[in-house]
Amino acid sequence: MKTLICNAQLVNEGVITSQDLLIEDGRISKIAAQITAPAGATVVDATGKYLLPGMIDDQVHFREPGFPNKGTIASESRAAVAGGITSFMEMPNVNPQTTNLQALEDKYTRASQSSLANFAFYLGATNNNLEEIKRLESNQACGVKIFMGASTGNMLVDNQATLEGIFANSPVVIATHCEDSPTIAINEEKMRQQYGEHVPVSLHGEIRSREACLKSSQLATDLAIRNKARLHVLHLTTADELHLFLPAKKLADLKGANITAEVCVHHLFFNDSDYERLGSQIKCNPAIKTRADQLALQQAVNDDILDIIATDHAPHTWEEKQADSYFKMPSGLPLVQHALLSLLDLHAQGIFSLEKIVQKTSHAVAERFELKDRGYLREGYIADLALVDLGSPFTVTKENTRYHCGWTPFMGHQFAASIAGTWVNGIHKFDGSRFIDNTVGERLQFNRSR
């Protein structure tokens, strides 16, 4: 299979250049100012459009196995591809939980049969599966996920000896959800005393407070430094936490540790003023916080304090989100179809450059997780590509929403740009309005020696 994408603006490694790109046998075979189409090649004229490495989302919840009413690997990977996401890394809080190697390999088998995008999975940590984590091969999972906050059932890891053991022995990157559960419990009780079951959703950020986030993030970074571990702190939400990840601090204080930090698109796009309009639709853990926090997170992306932008895509049914009690409303929202578009909105507002978006959604993810031959527009690399049209707005409707749950907090919103095409492993999967190939994606491979 050969495809020539011509007259595109390539966004890659900090520069934008007008070039052609040739795909042969699933890989980028040539990038040049002008390429003559080989015999039999499909030619795509990308005049006026921008060609990016496909977004690599290192944090999604696709709900399989166990919760097909919320989503499946098949449904959510299709939504991801429609949004320019070509690879994903999926979390372990499913049923059964992905907390042993057999469950991990079962998910790879499922994805190999149904995922439109490329895939990898986390092994989940518990208070009693340290030996299973030690058995993990370095190329078997994208990382080990630790819920250092009671965000999801019984997967909270709060045993100090277990935490020390995981940070000392994990053969792969440790990814942490950082919120301090005792602090949250105290805040919940205070709100119950005042409001009963009907706590306003707008107070979610005070319950899942900045103090809870900072205390847990501080613990995670301390553990990483003490054990010389590879730590990736997921979905930061507060200005208060950013000092833990200043580049100078990383260089001076890590003492052999390797620490990165992430922000998610909804924490960059929304703030607590949006609760009045969207209510439980944007209830998530950790919580969307203030306008000041939002601005600080945006600046931290530009200052390279935050390394990666992801989604934390976490769909629930519309009926679940409309529960009559704050405490019954599940946290999480569907995001993969509209994540890149939301970042392109922030680009249109002058907040992020295209080069910065690509760095945080593709290059940095490939480097952090040591992905093999992905995340860049380079000759010889696998052709995972997103073609975007900055001059063609996209309005979200129920009819063009791809999530299994059927809703999105962006309903009715007009994005400034649109996804014009997505290629996964060199195969043109989505043309901007419809899926044109249903070939399954590939298991992500890693360049890891340990």
VEXTIPA-307488 format. One record per residue (C-alpha): residue number from 1; residue in one letter; x, y, z. Coordinates in steps of 0.2 Angstrom, whole numbers, plus 5000, padded with zeros to 4 digits. Each point is the difference from the previous one (the first is absolute). Layout:
BEGIN
k,r,X,Y,Z
NUM,A,X,Y,Z
...
***
This chain:
BEGIN
k,r,X,Y,Z
1,M,5000,5000,5000
2,K,5007,5017,4995
3,T,4993,5017,5004
4,L,5007,5017,4996
5,I,4994,5015,5010
6,C,5005,5015,4991
7,N,5000,5019,5003
8,A,4998,4998,5019
9,Q,5006,5011,5014
10,L,5010,4987,5010
11,V,5001,5004,5019
12,N,5014,4990,5007
13,E,5015,5003,5013
14,G,4997,5018,5003
15,V,4998,5006,4982
16,I,4986,5002,4986
17,T,5006,4996,4982
18,S,4991,4998,4984
19,Q,5004,4983,4994
20,D,4993,4984,4992
21,L,5000,4983,5010
22,L,5000,4983,4992
23,I,4994,4985,5009
24,E,5005,4982,4995
25,D,4996,4984,5009
26,G,4994,5009,5015
27,R,5015,5011,5003
28,I,5005,5018,4994
29,S,5012,4996,4986
30,K,5004,5018,4995
31,I,4998,5018,5005
32,A,5005,5013,4987
33,A,4995,5017,4993
34,Q,4993,4991,4984
35,I,4997,4981,4998
36,T,4995,4992,4984
37,A,4986,4987,5003
38,P,5005,4982,4997
39,A,4990,4989,4989
40,G,4984,4995,5008
41,A,5001,5012,5015
42,T,4985,5009,5007
43,V,5003,5018,4999
44,V,4992,5012,5014
45,D,5001,5018,4996
46,A,5002,5009,5017
47,T,5001,5017,4994
48,G,4996,5012,5014
49,K,5000,4987,5013
50,Y,5013,4995,5014
51,L,5007,4982,5002
52,L,5004,4995,5018
53,P,5006,4984,5008
54,G,4985,4992,5007
55,M,4996,5004,5018
56,I,5006,4986,5012
57,D,4988,5000,5015
58,D,5008,4993,5015
59,Q,4985,5000,5011
60,V,4983,4993,4995
61,H,4986,4989,5008
62,F,4992,4990,4986
63,R,4989,4990,5013
64,E,5004,4983,4993
65,P,4998,4987,5007
66,G,4986,5002,5012
67,F,4990,5016,4995
68,P,4994,4999,4982
69,N,4986,5012,5004
70,K,5013,5013,5002
71,G,5011,4996,4986
72,T,5011,4986,4992
73,I,5017,5000,4992
74,A,4992,4999,4983
75,S,4988,5015,5003
76,E,5013,5012,5009
77,S,5014,4996,4988
78,R,4989,5005,4985
79,A,4996,5016,5009
80,A,5019,5003,5003
81,V,5004,4997,4982
82,A,4987,5013,4995
83,G,5008,5012,5011
84,G,5018,4998,4993
85,I,5006,4988,5014
86,T,5009,4985,4993
87,S,5007,4991,5015
88,F,4993,4999,5018
89,M,5006,4993,5017
90,E,4985,4993,5010
91,M,4998,4999,5019
92,P,4997,4985,5011
93,N,4983,5005,5009
94,V,4989,4988,4991
95,N,4992,4984,5005
96,P,5009,4989,5003
97,Q,5014,5012,5005
98,T,5016,5000,4990
99,T,5010,4996,5015
100,N,5009,4983,4995
101,L,5009,4995,4984
102,Q,4986,4989,4994
103,A,4987,5014,5000
104,L,5013,5011,4991
105,E,5003,4988,4986
106,D,4981,4997,4999
107,K,4998,5019,4996
108,Y,5013,4999,4987
109,T,4991,4986,4992
110,R,4983,5009,5000
111,A,5008,5016,4992
112,S,5009,4990,4987
113,Q,4982,4995,4994
114,S,4991,5016,5001
115,S,5011,5016,5002
116,L,5001,5012,4985
117,A,5015,5009,5009
118,N,5016,4993,5006
119,F,5000,4995,5018
120,A,5009,4996,5016
121,F,4994,4997,5018
122,Y,5005,5004,5018
123,L,5002,4987,5014
124,G,4990,5006,5015
125,A,5008,5001,5017
126,T,4991,4994,5016
127,N,5006,4999,5018
128,N,5003,4981,4997
129,N,5007,4997,4983
130,L,5018,5006,5001
131,E,5006,4983,4995
132,E,4990,5000,4984
133,I,5008,5017,4996
134,K,5017,4993,5002
135,R,4996,4987,4988
136,L,4995,5012,4986
137,E,5012,5001,4985
138,S,5006,5017,4995
139,N,4991,4999,4983
140,Q,4984,4992,5006
141,A,4991,5016,5006
142,C,5001,5018,4997
143,G,5001,5003,5019
144,V,4994,4996,5017
145,K,4985,5010,5006
146,I,4999,5005,5018
147,F,4984,5008,5007
148,M,5007,5010,5014
149,G,4982,5007,5003
150,A,4984,4990,5002
151,S,4994,5004,4982
152,T,4995,4983,4995
153,G,4993,4986,5011
154,N,5013,4990,5010
155,M,5015,5004,4990
156,L,5006,5013,5012
157,V,5018,4997,5005
158,D,5003,5008,5017
159,N,5012,4987,5009
160,Q,5016,5009,5002
161,A,5011,4984,4999
162,T,4991,4995,4984
163,L,5003,5017,4992
164,E,5018,5000,5004
165,G,5001,4982,4993
166,I,4992,5006,4983
167,F,5011,5015,4999
168,A,5015,4990,5003
169,N,4996,4985,4989
170,S,4989,5005,4985
171,P,5008,4995,4984
172,V,4990,5013,4990
173,V,4994,5018,5002
174,I,4989,5003,5016
175,A,4985,5011,4996
176,T,4991,5007,5015
177,H,4983,5007,5003
178,C,5004,5012,5014
179,E,4986,5005,5012
180,D,5001,4998,5019
181,S,4985,4989,5006
182,P,4999,5005,5018
183,T,5000,5018,4995
184,I,4985,4997,4988
185,A,4991,4990,5013
186,I,5000,5015,5012
187,N,4995,5012,4986
188,E,4985,4988,4996
189,E,4994,4999,5017
190,K,5000,5019,5002
191,M,4990,5002,4984
192,R,4988,4986,5006
193,Q,4997,5009,5016
194,Q,4996,5016,4991
195,Y,4990,4993,4984
196,G,4996,4982,5004
197,E,5000,4990,4983
198,H,4997,5015,4989
199,V,5017,5008,5000
200,P,5002,5013,4986
201,V,5011,4993,4986
202,S,5009,5016,5000
203,L,5007,4996,5017
204,H,5009,4984,4993
205,G,5016,5009,4999
206,E,4999,5004,5018
207,I,4997,4982,5005
208,R,5014,4993,4988
209,S,5010,5015,5006
210,R,5017,5008,4996
211,E,5006,4994,5017
212,A,4995,4982,4996
213,C,5009,5001,4983
214,L,5016,5009,5007
215,K,5002,4988,5014
216,S,4999,4984,4989
217,S,5011,5008,4986
218,Q,5013,5004,5013
219,L,5000,4982,5007
220,A,5002,4993,4982
221,T,5015,5011,4996
222,D,5008,4996,5017
223,L,4998,4982,4997
224,A,5007,5001,4982
225,I,5015,5010,5006
226,R,5003,4988,5015
227,N,5000,4985,4989
228,K,5007,5007,4984
229,A,4984,4995,4991
230,R,4992,5005,4983
231,L,4985,5010,5005
232,H,4986,5008,4989
233,V,4988,5010,5010
234,L,4983,5000,4991
235,H,4987,5014,4997
236,L,5007,5014,5011
237,T,4986,5013,5004
238,T,5007,5014,5011
239,A,5013,5014,4999
240,D,5006,4994,5018
241,E,5007,4984,4993
242,L,5011,5007,4986
243,H,5015,5004,5011
244,L,5003,4982,5002
245,F,5003,4998,4981
246,L,5011,5016,4996
247,P,5013,4995,4988
248,A,5014,5007,5012
249,K,4993,4989,5014
250,K,5000,4985,4989
251,L,5019,5003,4996
252,A,5005,5004,5017
253,D,4990,4989,5012
254,L,4995,4984,4991
255,K,5017,4991,5004
256,G,4997,4986,4987
257,A,4981,5001,5000
258,N,4991,5003,4984
259,I,4984,5010,5002
260,T,4988,5008,4988
261,A,4983,5008,5002
262,E,4984,5000,4989
263,V,4985,5011,4998
264,C,4983,4995,4992
265,V,4991,5010,4986
266,H,4984,5003,5011
267,H,5011,5008,5013
268,L,5007,5012,4987
269,F,4983,5003,4992
270,F,4988,5002,5014
271,N,5000,5008,5017
272,D,4988,5001,5015
273,S,4989,5013,4992
274,D,4995,4986,4988
275,Y,4991,4990,5013
276,E,4985,5012,5000
277,R,4998,4996,4981
278,L,5005,4982,5000
279,G,4998,4993,5017
280,S,5004,4982,5002
281,Q,5005,4998,4982
282,I,5017,5007,5006
283,K,5001,4992,5017
284,C,5016,4990,4999
285,N,5015,4995,5012
286,P,5010,5009,5003
287,A,4988,5015,4998
288,I,5000,5014,4988
289,K,5005,5015,5011
290,T,5001,5019,4998
291,R,5004,5012,4986
292,A,5017,5004,5009
293,D,5004,4981,5000
294,Q,4995,4999,4981
295,L,5011,5014,4995
296,A,5015,4993,5011
297,L,4998,4983,4991
298,Q,5000,5008,4983
299,Q,5016,5010,5004
300,A,5008,4985,5007
301,V,4997,4991,4984
302,N,5009,5014,4991
303,D,5014,5001,5012
304,D,5003,4981,4999
305,I,4996,4997,5018
306,L,4986,4988,4995
307,D,5007,4987,4988
308,I,4985,4992,4992
309,I,4982,5004,4996
310,A,4987,4985,5001
311,T,4981,4998,5001
312,D,4996,4988,5015
313,H,4985,4995,4989
314,A,4988,4992,5012
315,P,4982,4998,4993
316,H,4984,4997,5010
317,T,4982,4998,4995
318,W,4990,5016,4999
319,E,4988,4992,5013
320,E,5014,4997,5012
321,K,5006,5018,4998
322,Q,4983,5007,5004
323,A,4998,4991,5017
324,D,4990,5010,5013
325,S,5014,5001,5012
326,Y,5018,5007,4999
327,F,5007,4984,5008
328,K,4991,4989,4987
329,M,5007,5010,4985
330,P,5015,4990,4993
331,S,5015,5010,4996
332,G,5007,5000,4982
333,L,4996,5006,4983
334,P,5003,4995,4982
335,L,5013,5009,4991
336,V,5010,4991,4987
337,Q,4991,5006,4985
338,H,5001,5018,5004
339,A,5017,5001,5010
340,L,5011,5006,4985
341,L,4986,5011,4994
342,S,4999,5009,5017
343,L,5019,5003,5000
344,L,4998,5007,4982
345,D,4987,5012,5008
346,L,5013,5005,5012
347,H,5012,5003,4986
348,A,4987,5011,4991
349,Q,4999,5010,5016
350,G,5019,5003,4999
351,I,5004,4989,5016
352,F,5009,4985,4992
353,S,5011,4999,4984
354,L,4997,4985,4989
355,E,5018,4995,5003
356,K,4996,5000,5019
357,I,4985,4990,4998
358,V,5009,4987,4989
359,Q,5014,4999,5013
360,K,4988,4997,5015
361,T,4988,4988,4991
362,S,5013,4989,4990
363,H,5018,5003,5001
364,A,5001,5001,5019
365,V,4988,4985,5002
366,A,5011,4989,4989
367,E,5016,5006,5010
368,R,4992,4997,5017
369,F,4994,4983,4996
370,E,5015,4995,4989
371,L,4988,4996,4985
372,K,5008,4991,4985
373,D,5000,5010,4984
374,R,4985,5011,5004
375,G,4996,5018,5005
376,Y,5009,5009,4986
377,L,4999,5004,4982
378,R,5017,4992,4995
379,E,5005,4989,4986
380,G,4999,4982,5006
381,Y,4988,5003,5013
382,I,4982,4992,5000
383,A,4988,5012,4991
384,D,4988,5005,5014
385,L,4993,5016,4994
386,A,4987,5013,5003
387,L,4995,5013,4987
388,V,4991,5015,5007
389,D,4992,5015,4991
390,L,5001,5016,5010
391,G,4989,5009,4988
392,S,4985,4988,5001
393,P,4990,5001,5016
394,F,4992,4984,5008
395,T,4983,5001,5009
396,V,4997,4986,5013
397,T,4983,4992,4997
398,K,4992,4984,5007
399,E,5001,4993,4983
400,N,5019,5002,4998
401,T,5004,4995,5018
402,R,5009,4983,4999
403,Y,5000,4995,5019
404,H,4990,4985,5005
405,C,4993,5010,5014
406,G,4993,5012,4987
407,W,5003,5017,5009
408,T,5014,5013,5002
409,P,5002,5016,5010
410,F,5005,5008,4983
411,M,4982,4997,4993
412,G,4996,5015,4989
413,H,5017,5007,5001
414,Q,5008,5006,4984
415,F,5019,4996,4999
416,A,5011,5011,4990
417,A,5008,4986,4991
418,S,4995,4982,4994
419,I,5008,4983,4998
420,A,5003,4998,4981
421,G,5007,4982,5001
422,T,5008,4987,5011
423,W,5013,4987,4995
424,V,5004,4986,5011
425,N,5016,4989,4996
426,G,4999,5008,4982
427,I,4982,4995,4998
428,H,4987,5014,4996
429,K,4987,4996,5013
430,F,4990,5016,5001
431,D,4997,5014,4987
432,G,4993,5013,5010
433,S,4982,4995,4999
434,R,5000,4981,4999
435,F,5010,4984,5004
436,I,5007,4993,4984
437,D,5010,4985,5007
438,N,4997,4989,5015
439,T,5017,4992,5001
440,V,5005,4997,5019
441,G,5014,5009,5007
442,E,5016,4993,5007
443,R,5007,4997,5017
444,L,5012,5014,5005
445,Q,5018,4994,5001
446,F,5013,5008,5011
447,N,5019,5003,4999
448,R,5004,4995,5018
449,S,5015,4991,5006
450,R,4994,4998,5018
***
